[in-house]
Amino acid sequence: MHAAARARCEQQLSLISSCAPCKKAGYHPTTRKKRGRAEYEFLQAAADGCLLCVRNELEHLKRVSPDVVSETSKWSARDCAIDAVGERVSGAIDVLACLDTYWPHLPMQT
């Protein structure tokens, strides 16, 4: 994994900038059916490439387990981050580096 991405993963949370979705809404919007469910907000943050929200959830809020998966597709945060890297989502490589470094046991469907 890229050394700069790993270094950003190790920064204090207060030094990491938030991404556009959470700046606008204060969280990562999901579909109406999944709105308000912490596991889907976490997976959406990984898909949006938001290292701040992913780390905040896993290190401080702890509302979900890092190995949570979606109900239908069984996608994990790692799957969401890998897909986002493939789509060139800004920040996705940082999220993937963080998950690979600190939670290497996470399941993967892709």
N, C-alpha and C positions, 0 to 999 in steps of 0.2 A: 504494500500500500504506500502511497505517496507520503513522504516524510512531513511535508507541510500540513497535510490533512491530519496526521497523527498528532502533530504539535498543537493544532487548533483544538483537538479533542481533549487535550490535557490542560487547556486554559481554564481559569476560574470562570464560572458561569456568568458573572457580572461583566466579563470582558467580551463575551460572545454576543454578536448582534443578532437581533431577531429577523425573521424573514417577512416578506410582504403579507402573507395570509394572517399571521398572528399579530402583526402591527395593526392591520385593519380591523380585525374582529376580536382580537384578544385570545383566540384559539384557532385551531385548524378545522374549518368547516367540513362536515361530512354530509351525506345524504340525510334527508329529513327523517327517514326511518332510524338512522343510527345516531342522530343528534343527541348530545349529552352523554354518550357512552364513552367512558374514558379509554377503553381499548381501541375504539375506532379513531378517536382524536389522536392517540399515540401513533397508530399505524399511518394516519394521514400526515402527521408531522414528519415521519420518516420518509414518506412519499414526496413531501414538499421540500425535503432537504433542510429541515430546520433542526440543526444541532442543539440549539438552545432548548427547544421544547422537548426533544428526545431525552437529553441529559436531565433536564429539570424533572421530567416524569420519573425516570429511573433512579435518580439520586436523591430527590427531595419529596416529591408528591407520593410516589410509590403506590399509586392507585391500581396499577397493573403490573403483572410479572413481565420481565423482559422477553419471555418466551411465549407470550400471548399470540394467538393466531386468529384470523378472521373465521367466522362461523362457516361460511359457504366454501370459500376457496382454500382455506387453511394457509393463507399467506402470513408470514411473520414480518416483523419490522425489517429484518435483513432482506427478505424478498422485495419489500416495498422500496428499500434503498437501492438494491441492485437494479430494479426496474427504472428507478429515477436516474441512476447513473447512466444507464443505456439511453435514456431520453434527454440526457445532458441538463438535468435540473440543477440549478445553482445550489451548492451546499450538500448535494447528495453524497459526494465522495467523502466529505467530512463525517456524515452520519454513518456511512458504511465503515469507515476506518475506526470510528468509535465503537461500533457494535462488534467489529472483528477483534479489536484490541481488548475490550473489557468484558464482553459477553460472547466469547467464541463458541459457546455451546448452543447458541440459538438455532432452532430448526430452520430448514430451508426447503421450499418447494420447487423453486426454479432451477 
